[in-house]
Amino acid sequence: MVHFEAADVALLREGRGVVTITAAGKENDKPAHIRTTYRIGRNIFEVLEETTPEGQAMVFRHAYTFVRATAP
């Protein structure tokens, strides 16, 4: 599921903003919810992945940060 607010779309068109995607998946061969958050900035791109078994709080899994060597 991808959900965009109107303000988010306007920011994304400017090259910055946050997009959160949630999906059903598996972790350790068991059903789980997966939430991936993308943060987009002028010089940075971040990816955060969190997972949870049914009915529990989200838990950090992976994070990646990419930074431009030079500003656009």
N, C-alpha and C positions, 0 to 999 in steps of 0.2 A: 504494500500500500504506500503510495506517495501522496502527501498532502501539501499543497502550496497555498499560502495566504497571498492575497493581492500585493501586500507590501513586500513579501518575499520575492515575488516575481519581478517587481520593479528593481529591487536590489540586485537580483541575479542578472538582470539585463545590464546593470552597471558594472558587473564583474565581481560582486561580493554578495555574501549572504550565507544562509544555512539551509541545507536540505536534509531531512530525516526520512529514512526508509525503514519500514518494519515489515518483517516477513516471518512465515513459519519455516522452520528448518530442523536440523538435528544437531545435537551435541553429544558426543560419546554414545552414538547410536540410539539416543532417546529424543523424543519430540522436544523442541525448544522454540522460543521466540527469539528473533535476531533483530537488533536495531543498529543500523549504520547511519552515522551522522557525518555529513560532509560540510566543512566550513571553508568558504571560499573568500579570499581577501585579495587585495591588490598584489601583494608579493608572497602570499602563502596559501597553501592548500592542505587541509588537515582531514584525516579520515579516522573516525572512532567507531569501533565495533564492540557492542555489548550483547550478551546473551542471557537467557534465563529459562529454567525449566518452568513448566506450568505452575502459576500461582506464586512465584517467588520474585524477589527484587532483581533488577538488571545487574549484571556483573561485568566488569571490564574484561575485555579479551585482547584487543589489539588497538594500537594507535600508530598512525603514520603522519609525519609532517614533512612537507616539501616546501622549500623556500627558493625563490628565484635568486640567482646569483647577482643579477642587476635589475633595477626597477624598470618597468615597461615605459 
